């Protein structure tokens, strides 16, 4: 339905929006967009929701070091725009980075004598930092939808559909390696490969088994 070839240093998530726009232009807007963990970012979730589509994204494990409190153990208070640590201390908003992350800091005076300091932060200043993207709400909504039966069944179909396409492209159509150089040549190779695979699929749809006598 669509493909975009990018340099290896471009993150997958940055390509979803232009690729989805190509698909919408040619085939219409999908109801649900299923994507793997590489596309589970606040920007992707925001784009999908704001364009009246539903994301079907997977579970991702917390990236916190073993032995430390997970981010979900710090409760976000939307009304007061702050976080509460497991000990009840308020982490107040301080600033927003150029990448769009709002930063919340604890009070080092209170943290210094906290019995859970070693499970909270390694900061020499005894100050805990939590970052929350300005579009974090959309990612949280996508996580809530992950538990619905509809999203579970849709995401489970990925391994039966698009993952098989990727596997066939790599194993049967030479997409694991390439001898070409340059985005233009690689884009031509990718489009010809997927065109051939689509023709194979259409042939299978039109093929009829011999009548049994």
Beta strands, then each sheet from edge to edge (+ up, - down):
strand 1: 32-35
strand 2: 54-57
strand 3: 75-77
strand 4: 82-84
strand 5: 90-96
strand 6: 101-105
strand 7: 129-133
sheet 1: 1+ 2+
sheet 2: 3+ 4- 5+ 6- 7+
end
